[in-house]
Amino acid sequence: MTHKNYVVRQLVHMPRPLKRVLALATDALLCTATVWLALCLRLESWVSLQPMHWWAVATAVLLSAPIFYGYGLYASIFRYAGWQAMLALVRAMGVYSLAYMTVFTVVGVSGVPRTLGVLQPLLLFIGVGVSRVLVRFFLGDLYRSIINKRKAPGVLIYGAGSAGRQLASALGHSAEHRLLGFIDDHPGLQGRQLDTVPIYAPADLPALLHKLQVTDVLLAIPSATHKRRLEIVDFLRAFPVHVRTLPGVADLANGRVSLNDIAELDIEDLLGRDPVAPDPVLMPRHVRNKVVMVTGAGGSIGQELCRQIVQEAPKTLLLVELSEYSLYQVQQSLEAALTNLRPSVVDVELVPLLASARDEQRMTEIIATWRPETIYHAAAYKHVPLVEHNMLEGLRNNVWGTWICAKVAAAHRVANFVLISTDKAVRPTNVMGASKRLSEMVLQALAAQPHQSTCFTMVRFGNVLGSSGSVVPLFRQQIAQKGPITLTHTDITRYFMTIAEASQLVIQAGAMADGGDVFVLDMGEPVRIYDLASRMVELSGLRVRNDANPHGDIEIRITGLRPGEKLYEELLIGDGVQPTSHPRIMKAHEVFLPWSQLEPRLHTLESAMAAFDMDKTRALMMELVSGYQPANGLVDWVYREEQRQRAHYPKGHNSTPSSPSSPSSLSSLPSVEAMPSTPAQWSQI
């Protein structure tokens, strides 16, 4: 490809007079060849040109040159030649044919067959036409591809190993990228070439940016540890380049690397840590060859739990989900996964069940029919602002959904019941966190009852990367739209964990339970969200616009904390935490009310909710859940609308509104706390 490009460049950049001489010489050769071929056709044998035949050659050359020149065949740029040039060729050949036929067919020349005057112009027309078409496609298209290649993004590959070589080979056949070289940490490779492509040291990058016009850096280091990847990513942040990455080692080993595999950096590359391999004893303990049930199977956590569970070969997996579309989606995904897992995993029965965790009759039907041995309860409302604005429904779903499932499980002697909880349950400032802590208390109290045959367990962790409503996809979308990135506070921090690691740890924690355990996952260090947003902007080859850099590309706009939002999250209520056999799973000892005290209070809470007494409901929640301190007043949509209607239509007034105002119309009302400006901001928690 390189030698062909060199030839094309030499031909294209030749002086125009020299190009015309070359075209004339080519046409002269075609005249000679067509005279000879016409004679061979006429005489029906291969012949050599005799002296009298050279008169036919000379006449062809002397006639064609001025005629072709006069019709502009040597003035047009062949590589851009189109239909106009072909029409000019037809006209020129028409004049040439008449002249040539007159000389050799009408008048005649001794020793030259008269049919030559007819055959040669036809053959010459074909030869000249084909030559122009070949030049058009060979020079024109290839030249344009070279020009486009020059305009393509300049790419450096970080890593000159096996993965880097595979990627370089793919880039060499692409017009969308311009490979400029490799970067590698190995001193022995620096300064050398790999398949004629130079290898540079990382320290050379600042000079290369301007010299080579580098716009992209592709990471081809799939075997590097998370720590080393983070070091490289942090190094590249200082430069205005778009950083992307290759898939993992497994894909490379299977030879599935293509340019389509180049992807944006996973958030794990920004926040990740070296994974701890799942314990091969704990993972299958409560799953393999058993009937397993997952509620909320269509949610992001539920789906990943199901994916991890099918790899451990359960006998039957019950997929319980309220949303029809989500249930269909997870079923299709798991069936595809099982196809890929065969023959190592066979005969896993998937049972998709439409059901609400709050429907006691439906839960009883399912559990009584299949008799699951392990239940993972992931069904919950988890978006903090949404639950804050729909308080009663959030409590019913999160608390009563858990209570009903746990009660039915205990009645049918299900061996293991694992609740997926959250760090927002610790000293909650919002309804969602308080509802999850109350759900934990329900299970703790049930587990403490005498003769309890079901092992109730809770697993508490923070934000999961890649879950629905995660902040990362929102930031990525806002960066693609050139901003602004919306953030509620400059100092807000969150714990993060990959969805796969969280799901694996949930399964392993459940396998270590004795009953009533509250397991806490090691989430690593909390991440400042402002720093995360800045890093994502910089690794997209852009710069944050702020006071220090007013000419930056993307603004990070601070919108203010939303109802129920905390600046930081915690994982423990008290200090009583113990290590377990797993390095990333801890066991907490949280205070709870015994069932004899908790149950009547739950009924009182239920009565307040049924009476739509929001103030009493909140007061009871604050009594039940230790540390619950709401960050704002009541912002439930229905409650606010009723308050508005009472203010506009006092008691005894005959008029009533024809229709309740929609929540979107309430923005003009005086609010207790600042409301989120857009629904998209909800996902930042």
C-alpha positions, 0 to 999 in steps of 0.5 A, spaced: 500 500 500 505 504 501 509 503 494 502 504 491 501 511 494 508 513 492 507 512 485 500 515 485 503 521 489 509 522 483 504 521 478 499 526 481 505 531 482 508 531 475 508 538 472 502 539 467 506 539 460 510 532 462 503 529 464 501 531 457 507 528 454 505 522 457 498 522 455 500 523 448 505 517 448 500 513 451 495 514 445 501 513 440 502 506 443 495 505 443 495 507 436 500 502 434 497 497 438 490 497 435 493 497 428 497 491 429 490 488 433 486 490 427 491 487 422 491 480 426 483 480 426 483 482 419 488 476 417 485 471 422 492 470 425 498 473 429 502 477 424 508 482 425 508 489 423 511 490 416 514 496 413 507 498 409 503 497 415 507 503 419 504 508 414 497 506 418 501 507 425 504 514 423 497 516 420 493 514 426 498 518 430 498 524 426 491 524 426 489 523 433 494 528 436 491 534 433 484 532 433 484 529 441 488 536 442 483 540 439 477 537 443 481 538 449 482 531 451 489 533 454 486 539 457 482 535 462 484 532 469 484 525 468 483 523 475 477 528 475 474 526 468 467 525 468 461 524 463 463 531 459 470 528 458 467 522 455 463 526 450 469 530 448 472 523 447 466 521 442 466 527 438 474 526 437 473 519 435 468 521 430 472 526 427 478 521 427 474 515 424 472 519 418 478 521 417 482 515 418 476 511 414 477 516 408 485 515 407 485 507 408 478 505 406 475 510 401 482 512 398 486 506 400 493 504 401 497 499 397 499 493 402 494 495 407 487 492 408 481 497 407 477 494 413 483 496 417 480 503 416 474 501 420 477 496 425 482 500 428 478 507 430 473 502 433 479 499 437 482 505 438 476 508 441 475 502 446 483 503 448 483 510 449 476 510 453 478 504 457 485 508 459 481 514 461 477 510 465 483 506 469 486 513 470 480 516 473 479 510 478 486 508 479 489 515 480 482 519 482 480 514 487 486 512 490 489 520 490 482 522 494 483 516 499 490 519 500 488 526 501 482 523 506 487 519 510 491 526 511 485 529 514 483 523 518 485 523 526 492 522 527 493 516 532 498 514 537 497 507 539 500 506 547 503 499 547 507 496 542 506 489 544 501 484 541 495 488 542 498 494 539 501 490 533 494 487 531 491 494 532 496 497 527 494 492 522 487 494 522 488 501 522 493 500 516 487 498 512 482 504 514 481 511 511 478 513 518 485 513 522 492 516 520 497 511 524 503 516 526 506 511 531 507 507 538 508 509 545 511 504 549 514 504 556 520 499 555 526 503 553 529 497 549 523 498 544 523 506 544 527 509 538 526 503 534 520 501 528 515 496 528 513 494 521 516 501 519 512 505 524 516 508 529 516 507 537 516 513 541 517 514 549 512 517 553 516 523 554 516 524 547 508 526 547 508 533 548 513 534 542 509 529 538 502 533 539 504 539 534 509 536 530 505 530 528 498 533 529 496 527 534 489 528 536 487 521 539 491 516 543 488 508 543 490 504 549 492 497 547 495 494 554 489 489 555 493 485 560 496 492 564 493 492 571 488 497 573 493 501 577 498 501 571 492 503 567 490 509 572 497 511 571 497 512 564 490 515 564 492 520 569 499 522 565 495 523 558 490 527 562 495 533 561 494 533 553 489 535 549 488 528 546 482 523 545 483 517 549 480 511 547 481 503 549 481 496 546 477 490 549 480 486 554 485 480 553 480 475 552 477 478 545 484 479 543 486 472 544 480 470 540 482 474 534 476 478 535 479 485 534 477 490 529 476 497 529 469 497 531 472 494 538 475 501 539 471 504 545 471 510 550 474 509 556 470 505 561 469 508 567 473 502 571 479 505 567 478 512 571 475 509 578 477 502 578 481 497 582 484 490 581 479 485 581 479 480 587 477 473 583 470 470 586 471 465 591 470 458 587 467 455 593 462 461 595 459 463 588 456 456 587 454 455 594 447 457 594 446 457 587 448 451 583 443 445 582 438 449 586 432 453 584 434 461 585 429 467 584 431 474 583 426 479 584 427 486 580 430 481 575 429 486 569 433 492 573 440 493 572 442 490 579 437 484 578 440 483 570 447 482 572 445 478 578 442 473 573 448 473 569 452 471 574 447 466 577 447 462 570 454 462 570 454 457 576 449 453 573 442 453 577 437 448 576 432 453 575 432 461 575 425 465 576 425 472 573 420 476 577 419 483 574 413 488 574 415 491 567 413 487 561 419 490 557 424 489 562 422 482 563 423 480 556 429 484 555 433 480 561 430 473 558 433 474 551 439 477 554 440 470 559 438 466 553 443 469 549 448 468 555 446 461 556 448 459 548 455 462 549 456 458 555 454 451 553 456 446 553 459 448 560 453 450 563 446 446 560 439 445 562 438 452 566 431 453 566 429 460 565 422 462 568 420 469 566 414 471 571 410 478 571 409 480 578 409 485 583 413 484 590 407 487 593 402 482 591 402 477 597 398 472 593 402 472 587 408 471 591 405 466 594 403 462 588 410 463 585 414 461 591 409 455 593 409 452 586 417 452 585 419 452 592 426 456 591 432 455 595 435 462 595 431 469 593 435 475 591 431 481 593 433 486 588 426 489 587 426 497 589 425 504 587 432 507 588 432 514 585 432 519 590 429 525 588 423 520 584 422 517 591 422 523 595 417 526 590 413 520 591 414 518 598 408 513 599 409 509 593 416 509 595 415 506 602 410 501 599 414 498 594 421 498 598 418 496 605 412 492 604 415 489 598 421 486 602 416 485 608 411 481 603 417 477 600 420 475 606 414 473 610 412 468 604 419 466 604 419 464 611 412 461 610 415 456 605 421 455 608 426 458 603 433 457 605 436 463 604 433 470 603 438 476 601 436 483 600 440 488 596 441 494 600 444 501 599 449 506 603 444 511 603 440 507 608 446 509 613 443 516 617 439 517 611 437 524 609 431 522 604 425 517 603 429 512 599 435 511 604 430 511 610 425 506 606 431 501 605 434 502 612 427 500 615 427 494 610 433 492 613 430 492 620 424 488 618 429 482 615 433 483 622 427 482 626 424 476 622 431 473 623 431 474 630 425 470 631 425 463 634 425 457 630 426 461 624 428 457 618 430 462 613 437 465 613 435 473 612 441 477 609 442 484 607 448 486 603 449 494 603 453 497 598 454 504 594 453 507 587 454 501 581 457 503 575 453 502 569 446 501 573 440 505 570 441 512 572 448 512 573 452 519 573 457 516 568 452 515 561 449 522 563 456 526 563 458 522 557 452 524 553 453 532 556 460 532 553 458 529 546 453 535 546 458 540 548 456 541 555 454 544 560 455 538 565 450 539 570 453 537 577 449 539 584 455 541 588 462 542 587 464 537 593 459 532 593 462 525 593 460 518 592 462 511 592 463 507 586 463 499 584 463 496 578 456 492 577 459 485 575 463 486 582 458 488 586 453 482 584 459 477 585 460 480 592 452 480 593 452 472 591 458 471 596 456 475 602 449 471 601 453 464 602 457 466 608 450 468 612 448 466 619 442 469 619 440 477 620 447 479 618 448 486 615 454 485 610 458 491 607 462 491 601 468 495 601 467 500 596 474 503 596 475 510 596 470 515 595 470 519 589 469 527 588 464 527 582 467 534 580 474 531 579 470 525 575 467 530 570 473 534 569 477 527 568 472 525 563 472 532 559 479 532 559 480 524 556 475 526 551 480 531 548 477 537 551 478 542 556 473 544 562 471 552 562 472 555 568 475 562 571 482 559 570 481 557 563 475 561 560 476 559 553 475 552 555 470 547 551 465 545 556 462 548 562 461 544 569 455 548 571 453 547 579 445 547 580 445 546 587 443 540 592 436 536 590 431 534 595 434 528 600 441 529 597 447 528 601 454 531 600 457 524 602 455 517 603 456 512 609 456 505 609 456 504 617 451 506 622 456 504 628 463 502 629 461 495 630 464 492 623 468 485 623 472 482 617 470 476 614 474 471 610 473 475 603 477 481 603 472 486 600 466 483 605 465 486 612 460 484 617 456 490 621 452 489 627 446 494 626 441 496 632 434 494 630 427 493 634 425 486 635 419 483 631 414 484 637 415 492 637 417 493 630 410 489 627 405 494 631 409 500 629 409 498 621 401 497 622 401 504 625 405 506 619 401 503 614 395 506 617 398 513 616 399 512 609 392 509 608 390 515 611 394 519 606 397 523 612 404 525 610 406 529 616 405 523 621 408 518 616 414 522 616 414 523 623 413 515 624 419 514 619 423 518 623 422 514 630 423 508 627 429 509 623 435 511 627 439 517 624 433 519 619 434 527 618 430 529 612 434 534 608 428 538 606 420 539 607 415 534 604 415 535 596 411 529 595 407 531 588 400 529 591 401 532 597 404 539 594 398 539 589 393 538 595 396 544 599 396 548 593 388 546 592 387 548 599 390 555 598 386 556 592 380 553 594 379 554 601 374 550 605 366 551 603 368 554 597 363 551 591 368 551 586 373 546 584 378 545 579 376 542 573 383 538 573 389 537 578 395 541 575 400 536 573 407 536 577 410 540 571 406 546 573 408 546 580 414 550 578 411 557 580 409 554 587 414 557 593 418 550 594 420 548 601 427 546 598 430 547 591 427 542 586 431 539 580 431 543 574 431 537 569 429 530 570 436 528 567 439 531 574 436 525 578 441 520 576 447 524 579 445 520 586 
